[in-house]
Amino acid sequence: MQRRQWLAAAAAGLACALGPRAVWAGADVAGVGGTSAPKRIVVMDFGLTEMLLTLGVTPLATSVPDWYRRTNVAPPLPAGVIDIGLLYQPNVELLEQLRPDLLLLTPAHAPMRAQLERIAPTLTLALSANGVAPWTQIADETRRLARVLHREPQAQTAIAAADAQVSAARARLPAGGESAAPIFVVEFIDDRHLLVFGTGSLFGDVMTRMGLRNAWTGPTNARGYAVTDFTRLADAADTADAAHARLVHIDPLPDAARATLAQGVLWHSLPFVRAGRVAGMPKVSQGGALYSGARFARQLADVLLAPEGQHA
């Protein structure tokens, strides 16, 4: 039997054995779960893991914690957090043994939520929503989670600190000059393809809040980014002011992409490459929460203010 089928069967068996449990979901979660806050929390998303840590709570377990440490980087995840398996293929037997008080899910977990509800109460939090700026959406969901955990003051402190850091990053930039140039923010996938972040992404929203212009005006997915061939950036640069557009890539680069940036003929034909307007920034997660957004703002300001010779 395939692993996914086995997991589904196992979860279904647990559902029958355990019966329904409480569900912590909906627009208003205030008062759910009684007077005591859940303590044994399992998280099945990297951005929600970051959100929980930002509130000063360490999860009992998460999906592939080592992956979080590579992608989100910070806040740091303590070494003792238990690994429950892949994001959408958790080890259901381990989940049952852990007896969590709460499972934190995203809307993408909807197909398996009914199974998980038989194991523990669930709370679904969305880091993005149609028609809502990502920064606003994430702040609202941070407050929702804080109400369940009885940590509203910590949420307000975290949100205020993140807002202040974005404002401080904006204040560091001059009103015109280099900071006024349209900017591509990308993450390379291989030697030819990359993620490019539009205004509807967390990064794009932070750029807007910093008073910066996003050079990518093409279509994006629901999370605000597109997967594209880097040669398409040339056309986008033409519409975004090719004479001044610049590109910031998120490190680390895949080995294949590193070779492209070093000696790729097509890459070196792009206008911003020819003009030397390319720089790298340390790893930050595009799927993160407010902590990642504020960190992106600080790092982007560092890149834009760095002397030309320090650019990658």
N, C-alpha and C positions, 0 to 999 in steps of 0.2 A: 504494500500500500504506500502511496506517495506520502511524504512527510506532512503536507498540508491537509490531506484527507485524514491522516491519523490524528492530527491536532484537532480538526473539526469534530471527528468522532469522539475524541476524548472529552472535548469541551461539552458536547451534547450530552455525554454520559454524566458529567458532573452537574449539568443543568438539571437533569432529571433527579439526580440523587439529592441535590442541595435545596431545590426549590427556589422561588424568587427571593431576591434580596432587595434592599432599598436602592434607589437610584438618585444620585445627587446631580440633577441636571435642571435645565430650564433657565428662563431669563432671570429669575429671582431665587437665589439659593440661601438667603438669609434665614437663619433658624433651622435649617435642615441638619439632621444628625444629632439633635438634642443639645445639651449644655456643654458637652466635652468635644474638643476638636479632635479629628482623626490624627493618629500618631504614626501608624504603620502605612506609609504611602508608597505606592508603586506608580512610576511614571513611564508612559509608553511613547514619549516624544522628546527630542532633544531640546526644543524651544521651551517646552513646559518644564523640563528638568531645570533649565536655566531660571525660569520664572520662580520655581519653588525655592531654589537656592538663594535667589535674590530676596525672598521673604525671610531668609534665615532658617529654612527648614531643610534638613538633609533627608532625601528619600531612603526608604528601606531598600528599594531595588529599582532598576531602570532597564530599559532595552539597551543592549550593547554599550555599557558605560565607557569602554575604551574608545568607542567611536565618538561619543560626546566629547571626550578629552581631546580628540584630534580635530573636531569640527567647531565646537563652541568654545573650547579652550578655557573660558572663564565665565562665571565664577567657578573655581576649581571644585571638582567632584571628589569627595573623600574616597580613599582606597577601599574602604570596607563595604561600599554599596554593592549589592548583589546583582549579578547579570541574569536577566530573565529571558534572554534570547533576542531574536530579531524584532524590529518594530511591529511588523504585522504577522509574525509567527512566534508568539511567546510560548514559553514552556508552561503549558497549563497545569501540569502536575506540580511543578515548582510553585506556581502561583497559589495553588490550593494549599500547599504545605506552608507557605509564608503567612497565610491568613491575614491579608492586608485589611486595613480599615477603609481604604479608598484607592481606587484606580483612576489616574488622570489620563484622559484620552483626547484625541482630536476628532473632528468630523470624519476624517479619513478612516477611522476605526469603526464607523457605523455598521459595516457588514458583520462584524464580530461582537458588537456591543451586547447583544442579547445573551450571548454565551458568557461574556465576561461579567455581566450583571448577576449571574448565578454564583460567581466566585466572591465578589465584593461589590459594595456600592461604587458607582462610577460618577465622574464629573467630566463632561465634555467641554473643552475650551478651544476656541478658534483663534488662531493668530492672524487670520485675515478674513475679511468679509466684504462682499460686494458693496460698493458705494461708501465704504468707510476707510479713512486713511489708516494705514497699518499702525502708525504710532498710537493713534487714538484707540484702535481696536485692541491692541496689546495692553494698553493702560487699563481699559475697561475690564478685560479678562483678568488682569492682575488683581484688580479690586474684587472681582467675583471670587477668585481663589482665596483671597485674603479673608473674605467673609466666612467661608467654610472653615478656614483654619484659625479663625479668631485672631487674625494678625493685621487688622485694618491699619493701625499706626505704622507698621513696617511697610505696608504697601504705599501709603502716602509718602513716607520718607523716600522709598525707592523711586517712585514716580517723580517726585520733586527733584531728586538728585540727578536723574536721567535728563529731565528737562533742562536743568541748570547746566549740565555738561554740554548738551547740544547748543544752548545759547552761548556758552563760553567759547565753543569751537567757532561759532559764527562770528563772535566779536573779535577773534584773533585775525580774521581774514580782512584784507583791505576792501574798500567799497568797490574798487574797480581793478583793472590790471589782470594779473594771472588768474585770480580767483573768479573773475567774471567770464572766463572762457568756458564753453560747454564741455562737459566731462562725460566720457564713457567709463563706467565702472563694470569690470568684467572678471570672470573666474574661468580660467582655461580648463577644458575637459581633456583635450588631447592636443596633437600638433596643429589641428585645423579648427576645431570647434570650441565654443566657449558659451558661458552664460553671460548675458548682458542684461543689466538691471534697469528697468524702466521706472517711471514715476510712481507706479502702483506697488512697487516693492518696498520692503523696509528700508533698504539703502536709498532708493529713490525718494522716499518720503523724508528721510533725514537730510538728504541733499537739498530738498526744497526748503526745509526748515532752516538750513544754513545759508539760504539765499543763493544757491548755486543752480546753474542750468544743467539739465540732463541732456546729453547729446543723443541719447537713444529715444527716438519718437516712434519707432516701429511697433508692431503688435507684440503683446506679451501674453503669458498664461495667467491663470487666476491669482498666482502669487506675485505677479508683476515682473517676471523675467522671461527672456526668450533664449532658446538654444539656437545658435546660428553659426555659420561659417564666418570667420573673421574678415573675409573679403567684403562681406555685406556692410561692414562698418565704414567703408570708403564712401558708399552712396549716402549713408546716414550722416557722415561728416560733411558732405557737400551741402546738405540741407541745414546743418547745425553750425555753419560757419567753419569751413575747412581750414581757413587760415589760422584759426586759434583753437580748434578742438584738441583736447588731450585725452589720454587714456590712463587709467589707473587699474592695475590688475592685482588681484588678491593672491598672495603667496600661501603656501609654496606652489611653484609651477611644476606640473608633471614634466618628467624628463624630456618627453617628445616636444612639449611646448617650449621648454628651455632651448632646445636646438633650433626651433623655429624663430624665436626671438633673437638668437645669436646670428643665424645665417640664412633664414628663409627669404627667398627673393620676393615672393608675393607680400610677405609681412613688411619688408623694407620698402615696398612701393606705396604703402599707406601714407597719407599726408602727415599725420601726426607723428608717425615713426620717423619720416624723413626730417621733420622739424625737431626731433628729439624730445617730443612731448609725451613720453611714456615713463611711468614710474610704478613701482610695486609697493604694496602695503602688507603688514603682517596679517596672518590669518584671522578672520572674523567671520562668524556664521551668518549667512543670509537668511537662515531659518531660525534665528535666535529671537530673543525678546528685547526688553528695554535695555538691559545691560549690554547686549551686542550692538544695539543701535547707538548707544552713547559712545561705546568704544570705537565704532566705525567713524563717528563724527570726529573724535579726537585724532584718530589715525589719518583721516582724510585731510584734516587741517594741517597735520604734520607734513604730509606729502606735498600739499600745495604751497607750503611756506619754506620747504627745503631748498637749499641752493641747488642750482641746475646740475652741478657736478655730482650731487648725491643721489640723483634719480637713477632708477634701475635701467 
